[in-house]
Amino acid sequence: MDRKIFDFAAGIVLILFSLALLTMPVFLNMDAFIPLILSLVSFILGVGFFFMGHDEKE
């Protein structure tokens, strides 16, 4: 697999994971602090991976 495609895929997966973590406390009726922190971290990593794939030269 090409590194550029891997970076795009990893970025999109991490961004979707962060959105899932944000909605998890609503459905499970739990405290939102830990999922919020994990969501922010995975969103930042997802955006980083996404733009690393954008900057790769072919």
C-alpha positions as CSV (number, residue, x, y, z in Angstrom):
1,M,0.0,0.0,0.0
2,D,1.2,3.5,-0.8
3,R,2.2,5.6,2.2
4,K,0.1,8.5,0.9
5,I,-3.0,6.3,0.8
6,F,-2.2,4.9,4.2
7,D,-1.9,8.4,5.7
8,F,-5.3,9.4,4.2
9,A,-6.9,6.2,5.5
10,A,-5.4,6.5,8.9
11,G,-6.5,10.1,9.2
12,I,-10.1,9.4,8.2
13,V,-10.3,6.5,10.5
14,L,-9.0,8.5,13.5
15,I,-11.4,11.4,12.7
16,L,-14.3,9.0,12.6
17,F,-13.2,7.4,15.8
18,S,-13.1,10.8,17.5
19,L,-16.6,11.4,16.4
20,A,-17.7,8.1,17.8
21,L,-16.1,8.9,21.1
22,L,-17.9,12.2,21.3
23,T,-21.3,10.5,20.8
24,M,-20.5,7.6,23.2
25,P,-21.4,9.4,26.5
26,V,-24.8,10.3,25.2
27,F,-25.8,6.7,24.4
28,L,-24.1,5.1,27.4
29,N,-25.2,7.7,30.0
30,M,-21.7,8.1,31.4
31,D,-19.2,10.8,32.4
32,A,-17.9,12.6,29.3
33,F,-14.4,13.6,30.5
34,I,-12.3,10.6,29.4
35,P,-14.0,10.2,26.0
36,L,-13.7,13.9,25.4
37,I,-9.9,13.8,26.1
38,L,-9.5,10.7,23.9
39,S,-11.6,12.3,21.2
40,L,-9.5,15.4,21.1
41,V,-6.3,13.4,20.9
42,S,-7.5,11.1,18.2
43,F,-8.9,14.1,16.2
44,I,-5.6,15.9,16.4
45,L,-3.7,12.8,15.3
46,G,-6.3,12.2,12.5
47,V,-5.8,15.7,11.1
48,G,-2.1,15.3,11.4
49,F,-2.1,12.0,9.5
50,F,-4.5,13.4,6.9
51,F,-2.3,16.3,6.1
52,M,0.9,14.2,6.1
53,G,-0.7,12.2,3.3
54,H,-1.5,15.4,1.5
55,D,2.1,16.7,1.7
56,E,3.7,13.5,0.3
57,K,5.3,13.8,-3.1
58,E,4.6,11.1,-5.6
